[in-house]
Amino acid sequence: MNSMNREQVEREARRTQDNRDELVERLEHAVHEDGIIEPLKGLHLYRISSAGEPIHGVTDPAFCVIAQGSKEVILGDDRFQYDPLHYLLSTVELPVVGQVLEASKEQPYLGLRLELDSALVASVMVDAGITSNRSDANSVKAINVSPLDASFLDPTLRLVRLLDSPMEARVLAPMITREIVFRLLVGEQSARLRHIVVFGGHTDRIARAIERLRHDFDKPVCIEHLARELGMSLSGFHNHFKAVTAMSPLQFQKQLRLQEARRLMLGEDLDAASAGYRVGYDDPAYFNREYKRFFGQPPMRDVERLRQTTRANLSQ
């Protein structure tokens, strides 16, 4: 490498680091205390001052960036860690476990999540002349992590800068969001992003199966009948479903049920038996065993622990 090329590389490295530092400063300024805000439609900003316990939830299609700290997302048996040097892309609503790994009061976890809309992704594909190869999107897991290089960092920072100018944000935010979508479509996660725009094939069928299981999570489901409705063999359905979601259809449904039961006990003050019945468990003892296996503690003990943690955080 000659001296001119070396100087150019060094300038680019300094510029990238300056952008990373600015992103930290702007997120610290935008989110003054721990929590989540949505300053622009579809743009969620996070600030967390301590590494926490695993949190169960459901992803939505989104582009996720960390300015400071690190996080792990667990999907089935797969673990995805990311930090300021990497972004995470999720393309299907899935039950996951998320945990902030690095955070402190001096250096809080700072991150953002940009929602991705299927109509927007389809529009960008049309404008860019990007065609969909159905086989590319088949059997691609719905979550993964990739390096956050300058092509993604630059528009992300420009989007956050708009928080200081609401008038500019109304005009420019949609344009920058389209740019980020374009970068994703021409990057290494292109096939994954096409999960959002269903063009048919196995991805279409798995998307319909996920929607069916999410809608009817509290009802008995015959996987063989579901596979037949989708025009797939039972083994083929299992294989493709697991390739996208990292879990079997029944594991997927079970996680949805248990997460909803936890929400009912916390939010509506239901007892364990009532919550279990509401989400489809007829046997309270079986529900208790499944809940403990998934969350690590029996239902009411787990809920009381969560309430105590919440009270302790509020008192700080």
Number of C-alpha atoms within 10 A of each C-alpha: 6 6 8 9 10 11 12 11 12 12 12 13 13 12 14 16 13 12 19 20 13 16 25 22 14 17 23 21 10 17 18 9 13 15 11 14 14 14 15 17 11 14 20 16 24 22 23 22 19 18 17 13 11 16 13 19 16 15 18 17 22 23 20 20 25 25 27 24 22 22 20 17 22 18 20 18 7 12 14 14 18 23 22 20 16 19 22 22 23 23 25 23 18 24 23 21 18 22 17 21 18 19 20 12 10 8 16 22 28 26 25 22 21 21 18 23 17 17 11 16 19 20 15 17 19 11 9 12 9 13 9 17 12 17 13 14 26 21 20 23 21 24 26 19 16 14 14 18 12 16 13 19 22 18 19 20 18 15 20 21 17 18 17 11 9 13 10 12 18 13 11 15 22 14 14 18 20 18 17 21 24 18 16 21 20 13 14 12 18 17 23 25 27 26 28 25 21 19 15 16 13 22 25 19 20 27 19 14 20 21 14 13 21 17 10 15 21 19 14 11 15 9 16 14 12 18 19 12 12 15 12 17 14 14 11 12 24 19 15 21 25 20 17 24 25 22 19 19 20 15 14 22 21 21 23 22 25 24 19 19 27 23 15 19 21 17 9 10 13 17 15 22 18 16 24 28 15 17 21 18 22 13 11 15 13 12 24 19 14 19 24 16 11 14 16 12 16 17 25 16 12 18 19 13 13 13 13 12 12 11 11 10 9 8 7 5
